[in-house]
Amino acid sequence: MAGHSKWANIQHRKGRQDEKRGAAFSKIAKEITVAAKMGGGDPGFNPRLRLAVDKGKAVNMPKDKIDNAIKKGTGELEGVDYVEIRYEGYGINGAAVMVDCLTDNKVRTVAEVRHAFNKYGGNMGTDGSVAFMFKHCGQIIFAPGVSEEKVMDAAIEAGAEDVMTNEDGSIEVITAPGDFLAVKDALEKAGLKPEFAEVTMKPGSETEFAGEDAERMQKLLDALEGLDDVQEVYTTAVMAE
């Protein structure tokens, strides 16, 4: 991502996520259920569950929905058995796209994902075709104006891999996935509240899209994100302001 557009792009992403808050509840509930099933129902001992619960709280997901999703995962309530699956492909001008899904019907999901790619100018790839372009990591971003020195000291002390300041003044902290929660907690204890924090697939390099190409690429991403079985969509494409 071009350094000057980092902050604008993060704000754009947050805005789009807020618009889809209602749909987010059901997707986060799926993630909570799967996390609880795999690692138990106590967020204090299950990092993946804590991440999912934190994500639910961030969009004001009701506590009873969070609790019920956990109980479905632990077997206290009847629930659906979901499997995780990732699809890879290409968008406009060959931009890389990865789509993470939780589904109870892989035949339905692959058909819907393939249809979205084909309808909006992209195409599905094979396993591994674009995964090498992304790094699985924790990403924590602070708004321009936050003290770089304070972020650097707290992050490095807590075990962050890297801290960088972008051209627009935003500060980005990168962690190993397993260190994400410890680093995030340390930063918050130091009085530093991030604008964006999650374990993600960070592209190694990014391509900025503008004009008609940006509109076409955004339509593809929106179509994929709008599918019920899709949890996350990652791409090397960045939309210019």
C-alpha positions in Angstrom: 0.0 0.0 0.0 1.3 3.4 -0.8 2.4 5.1 2.4 0.4 8.2 1.9 -2.9 6.3 1.5 -2.5 3.9 4.4 -4.7 5.9 6.9 -7.3 6.8 4.3 -7.6 3.2 3.3 -8.0 2.0 6.9 -10.8 4.5 7.4 -12.4 3.4 4.2 -12.3 -0.2 5.4 -13.7 0.6 8.8 -16.6 2.6 7.2 -17.5 -0.3 5.0 -17.4 -2.7 8.0 -19.7 -0.4 10.0 -22.2 -0.4 7.1 -22.3 -4.2 7.2 -22.6 -4.4 11.0 -25.9 -6.4 10.9 -24.5 -9.1 8.6 -21.3 -9.1 10.7 -23.1 -10.5 13.7 -23.9 -13.8 12.0 -20.4 -14.1 10.6 -18.8 -13.3 14.0 -21.1 -15.8 15.7 -19.8 -18.5 13.3 -16.2 -17.7 14.2 -17.0 -17.7 17.9 -18.7 -21.1 17.6 -15.8 -22.6 15.7 -13.2 -21.1 18.0 -15.0 -22.4 21.1 -15.3 -25.9 19.5 -11.6 -26.0 18.7 -10.2 -24.5 21.9 -12.8 -24.5 24.6 -15.3 -21.9 25.8 -13.0 -19.7 28.0 -11.6 -16.7 26.1 -8.9 -16.5 28.8 -7.4 -19.8 27.7 -8.4 -19.7 24.0 -6.8 -16.8 22.0 -8.8 -17.4 18.9 -12.0 -17.2 20.9 -10.9 -14.1 22.6 -10.1 -12.5 19.2 -13.6 -13.4 17.9 -15.4 -12.2 21.1 -13.4 -8.9 20.9 -14.5 -8.5 17.3 -18.1 -9.0 18.3 -17.8 -6.5 21.1 -16.3 -4.0 18.7 -19.5 -4.0 16.6 -21.7 -4.0 19.7 -22.8 -7.6 19.3 -25.3 -8.4 22.1 -23.8 -10.4 24.9 -26.5 -13.1 24.7 -25.6 -13.7 21.0 -21.9 -14.1 22.0 -22.7 -16.4 24.9 -25.0 -18.6 22.7 -22.4 -18.8 20.0 -19.9 -20.1 22.6 -22.4 -22.6 23.9 -23.0 -23.9 20.4 -19.3 -24.5 20.1 -18.9 -26.3 23.4 -22.0 -28.4 22.8 -24.2 -26.8 25.5 -26.6 -25.7 22.7 -27.3 -27.5 19.4 -25.4 -25.9 16.5 -24.2 -26.4 13.0 -20.9 -28.1 12.2 -18.8 -25.7 10.2 -15.6 -26.4 8.3 -12.9 -23.8 7.3 -11.9 -23.4 3.7 -9.9 -20.9 1.8 -10.3 -20.0 -1.9 -7.7 -18.0 -3.9 -8.1 -16.1 -7.1 -7.5 -12.9 -9.1 -9.5 -9.7 -9.4 -9.2 -6.8 -11.8 -5.8 -6.5 -13.5 -4.7 -9.6 -11.8 -4.9 -8.3 -8.2 -4.6 -11.2 -5.7 -7.6 -12.2 -3.7 -7.9 -14.7 -0.8 -11.3 -15.6 0.6 -11.7 -17.3 4.0 -15.0 -19.2 4.6 -16.8 -21.1 7.3 -19.4 -23.4 5.8 -21.6 -26.4 6.4 -21.9 -27.0 2.6 -18.7 -26.8 0.6 -20.4 -27.4 -2.7 -22.7 -24.4 -2.2 -19.8 -22.2 -1.0 -17.4 -22.9 -3.9 -20.2 -22.3 -6.4 -21.1 -19.0 -4.8 -17.5 -17.8 -4.6 -16.8 -18.9 -8.2 -19.9 -17.1 -9.4 -18.9 -13.9 -7.7 -15.4 -14.0 -9.2 -16.8 -14.7 -12.7 -19.6 -12.1 -12.5 -17.4 -9.2 -11.5 -14.4 -9.7 -13.7 -12.1 -12.0 -11.7 -11.4 -15.7 -11.7 -10.7 -18.4 -9.2 -7.1 -19.8 -8.9 -5.7 -23.0 -7.6 -4.6 -23.6 -4.0 -1.4 -21.7 -3.3 -1.7 -19.5 -6.4 -1.7 -16.2 -4.4 -1.2 -17.3 -0.8 2.6 -16.6 -1.1 1.8 -12.9 -1.6 0.4 -12.6 1.9 1.9 -12.8 5.4 -0.2 -14.2 8.3 0.5 -11.7 11.1 -1.0 -9.4 13.7 -1.5 -5.8 12.5 -2.2 -2.9 14.8 -2.6 0.6 13.4 -2.6 4.0 15.2 -4.0 7.3 13.9 -1.6 10.0 12.8 -0.6 12.1 15.8 0.0 9.2 18.2 3.4 9.3 19.8 5.7 7.1 17.7 8.2 6.8 20.6 5.5 5.5 23.0 4.2 3.0 20.5 7.7 1.9 19.6 8.8 1.4 23.3 5.6 -0.5 24.3 5.4 -2.6 21.2 9.1 -3.7 21.1 9.1 -4.4 24.8 6.0 -6.7 24.3 7.6 -8.6 21.5 6.4 -6.9 18.3 8.2 -7.9 15.1 8.2 -4.4 13.5 7.0 -0.8 14.0 6.8 1.6 11.1 5.5 5.1 10.5 3.8 5.6 7.2 4.0 8.8 5.1 0.6 9.9 6.3 1.8 9.8 10.0 -0.1 6.6 10.9 1.9 4.0 12.9 1.8 0.3 12.1 2.8 -2.5 14.5 3.4 -6.0 13.1 3.4 -9.1 15.3 3.6 -12.8 15.0 0.0 -14.2 15.2 0.7 -15.8 18.5 2.0 -12.6 20.0 -0.8 -10.3 18.8 -2.9 -10.3 22.0 0.1 -9.7 24.3 1.3 -6.8 22.2 -2.2 -5.3 21.9 -2.7 -5.6 25.6 0.6 -4.0 26.4 -0.1 -1.1 24.0 -3.5 -0.5 25.6 -2.0 -0.7 29.1 0.4 2.1 28.0 -2.6 4.2 27.1 -2.4 3.7 23.4 -5.7 2.8 21.8 -5.4 1.5 18.2 -7.8 2.4 15.5 -7.5 -1.0 13.8 -6.2 -4.3 15.3 -6.6 -7.8 14.1 -4.8 -11.0 13.0 -4.8 -10.8 9.2 -3.2 -11.8 6.0 -1.1 -8.8 5.1 -0.1 -8.4 1.4 3.7 -8.2 0.8 3.1 -5.6 -1.9 0.0 -3.7 -2.9 -1.3 -2.1 -6.1 -3.4 1.2 -6.0 -6.5 1.2 -8.1 -8.3 4.3 -9.3 -11.3 5.3 -11.4 -13.2 2.6 -13.2 -10.8 -0.2 -12.3 -11.3 0.7 -8.6 -15.0 0.6 -8.9 -14.9 -2.7 -10.6 -12.6 -4.2 -8.1 -14.7 -2.9 -5.2 -17.8 -4.5 -6.7 -16.0 -7.9 -6.7 -14.8 -7.5 -3.1 -18.3 -6.4 -2.0 -19.9 -9.4 -3.8 -17.5 -11.8 -2.1 -17.8 -10.2 1.4 -21.6 -10.3 1.0 -21.7 -14.1 0.8 -23.0 -15.7 3.9 -20.2 -18.3 4.1 -17.4 -15.7 3.6 -15.7 -14.6 6.8 -12.8 -12.5 5.4 -11.5 -11.2 2.1 -7.9 -10.2 1.6 -6.5 -8.5 -1.5 -3.4 -6.8 -2.8 -5.6 -4.1 -4.3 -5.9 -0.7 -2.6 -8.6 1.8 -3.7 -7.3 5.4 -4.2 -9.2 8.2 -2.6 
